[in-house]
């Protein structure tokens, strides 16, 4: 069994697409509509046939409440991994990312957190090599 797709709720799909492609550097994988429904996914350019991230419009009141509470508690909606957090941090900052926590050394990794501009906190992680 494999994880091929996971979903993150966003309050604006067009803004999310810009953020996830222009700031984080992902590539658009799928984008089509059926009436009011839009199926929108991105993937890592390092693994274009790997796991896709669906940028799903959050028009569900229960999901909106969860998303808002998670954001207020600085709970990441997603975690992405890198081999060079400092370089990615500098690059994302240059592209306009709003970090809520700059890179910090935690016991097992270095982490940073940022606002995706669509209602979510995202964590970027670089695992330590022992």
C-alpha positions in Angstrom: 0.0 0.0 0.0 1.2 3.6 -0.8 0.1 7.1 0.1 -0.5 8.7 -3.3 -2.6 11.7 -2.3 -3.2 13.8 0.8 -5.4 16.8 1.2 -5.0 20.2 2.8 -7.9 22.6 3.2 -7.4 26.1 1.9 -9.7 29.2 1.9 -8.7 30.3 -1.6 -7.5 27.8 -4.2 -6.0 30.3 -6.6 -4.0 31.9 -3.8 -3.0 28.5 -2.5 -1.7 27.5 -6.0 0.4 30.6 -6.2 1.8 30.0 -2.7 2.6 26.3 -3.1 4.2 26.8 -6.5 5.8 30.2 -6.4 6.9 30.3 -2.7 7.4 26.6 -1.8 8.4 25.5 -5.3 6.0 22.7 -5.9 4.6 22.0 -9.4 1.0 21.9 -10.4 0.0 18.3 -11.1 -3.8 18.4 -11.8 -6.3 21.2 -12.2 -9.8 20.7 -13.5 -13.3 21.7 -12.6 -16.7 20.0 -12.5 -19.3 22.7 -11.9 -18.4 24.5 -8.7 -15.9 21.7 -7.7 -12.2 22.3 -8.6 -9.7 19.4 -8.3 -6.3 21.0 -7.7 -3.1 19.2 -6.8 0.6 19.9 -6.5 3.6 17.7 -6.2 7.3 18.0 -5.4 9.5 18.7 -8.4 11.9 16.2 -6.8 9.2 13.4 -7.0 6.8 14.6 -9.7 5.1 11.1 -9.8 5.2 10.9 -6.0 2.6 11.9 -3.4 0.3 14.7 -4.5 -1.1 17.4 -2.2 -4.7 18.3 -3.0 -5.5 22.0 -2.3 -9.2 21.5 -1.4 -11.5 24.5 -1.0 -12.6 24.6 2.6 -16.3 25.3 2.4 -17.3 22.8 5.2 -18.2 24.6 8.5 -16.8 21.7 10.6 -13.5 21.7 8.7 -13.3 25.5 8.8 -13.6 25.4 12.6 -10.9 22.8 12.8 -8.6 24.7 10.5 -9.1 28.0 12.4 -8.4 26.3 15.8 -5.3 24.6 14.4 -4.0 27.8 13.0 -4.6 29.7 16.3 -2.7 27.0 18.2 0.2 27.0 15.6 -0.5 23.4 14.8 0.9 22.5 11.4 -1.6 21.3 8.8 1.3 19.7 6.9 5.0 18.9 7.3 7.4 19.0 4.4 11.0 17.7 4.6 14.2 19.1 3.2 17.9 18.3 3.2 18.9 22.0 3.7 16.5 24.0 5.9 18.7 27.1 6.0 18.9 27.4 2.2 15.2 26.7 1.7 14.3 29.2 4.5 16.4 31.9 2.8 14.9 31.1 -0.6 11.3 31.0 0.7 11.8 34.3 2.6 13.1 35.9 -0.6 9.9 34.7 -2.3 7.7 36.4 0.3 7.0 33.6 2.8 5.8 34.8 6.2 7.5 32.5 8.8 5.8 32.3 12.2 8.9 30.5 13.5 12.4 30.8 12.1 14.6 27.7 11.9 15.0 26.2 15.4 17.0 23.3 16.7 14.8 20.7 18.3 16.1 17.4 19.6 15.7 15.3 16.5 15.6 18.0 13.8 15.7 21.6 12.7 12.2 23.0 12.0 10.6 26.2 10.8 7.0 27.2 10.5 5.2 29.5 8.1 1.8 30.8 7.2 0.6 29.5 3.8 -1.7 32.6 3.4 -4.7 30.2 3.0 -5.5 29.4 6.6 -2.7 26.9 7.5 0.6 26.7 9.4 3.2 24.6 7.5 6.2 23.1 9.1 9.5 22.6 7.2 11.8 20.0 8.7 15.3 18.9 8.3 16.1 15.7 10.2 19.4 15.5 12.0 21.9 12.8 10.8 23.2 10.8 13.7 
